[in-house]
Every structure is written in structure tokens, then in C-alpha cells.
Amino acid sequence: MSNTNITYLVGGGCGLIALIAFIMLFVAPALQSHRRAWERVAVVVLSGYVLAAFVGIGVLAGALLVLEWPSVF
């Protein structure tokens, strides 16, 4: 395995762990608190929006860090 493949494997593993943590900490309790099927579907859809917002904030913060790194250090 090359260094690039190892980096991709570690990044993918971290992403998978973060996704599992999001599901266990946000989605599972929200699903347990609702009884009707349409409410559970709505919870999953809205949790997807929250996940997308978290990913978007992370991408923006990462891009800002990459762009501003030379001027800070």
C-alpha cells in the first residue's frame, strides 16, 4: 500500500466513525421519541439536513484553514 492509499483508508475510517457517532447520538434518540411513521421519516430527513450543515461547515473551515495557513504561520 502506498502512503496515499493509507491516507484515504484512515480518512474513510474516520468518516465512518463520525457517521456512526452522528446516527447514535442524534438520529437514534430522535427516532425513539416518535411513534408515527411519517414523524420518523421527517426526523431522518431533518437529521440529514443537520448532517449536511455540519459537513458544509467543516468543508468551509477546512478551506479557510488551507487558504489562510501561509499568512498565519
N, C-alpha and C positions, 0 to 999 in steps of 0.2 A: 504494500500500500504506500502511496505517495503521501507527502505531507498535506497536499490539497485534499485528498480523499479523507484523511483523518480529520481535518478541519471541518469538512462537510458532515462527517459522521457525528462529531461532537456537537456541532450546531444543530443538526437534526434531532439528536437525542435531547438536547436542552429544550428545543421547541416542543418536543413530545411531552416532556416532563411538565413544562409550563401549561400546555393544553390540558393535561390530566388534572393538574392543580386547579385550573380555572373551572373545569367541569365539577370537580369535587367540592370546591369552595363556593361557587356561585350557582351553577345550574342545578345540582342535586338538591340543595335545600329549597330552592325556588319551586322545583317540581313537586317536592313533598308537601308543600304548603297549599297546593291547589288540587281540586278534585275533578273538575270537568275537563274533558279532553281539549276543548278549544282554549281553555285557560293555560293548559300545559303547552300547547303549541305556541301560544303567544309568548310564554315565558322563554321558550327555546329561541324564538325569533328575536325577541328583545335582547336576550343574552348574546346572540350573535352580533347584534349591533354594538353592544358594550365591548365584546371582544375585538371587533373591527376598530373601534375607537382607541382601545389600548394599543393595538398593533400600529395604528396610524401615529399615535403619539410617540411610540418607540422608534418608528422609522424617522419621523421628523427630528427627534432628539439625536438619533444616531447621525443623520445627515448634517445637522448643525455642528455636532462634535467633530465630524470629519472635516467640514469646511473651515471651522474656526480653530482647529488644532494648531496650525503653524503660527497664528497670531497670539495665541495664549502662551505657548511654550516656545 
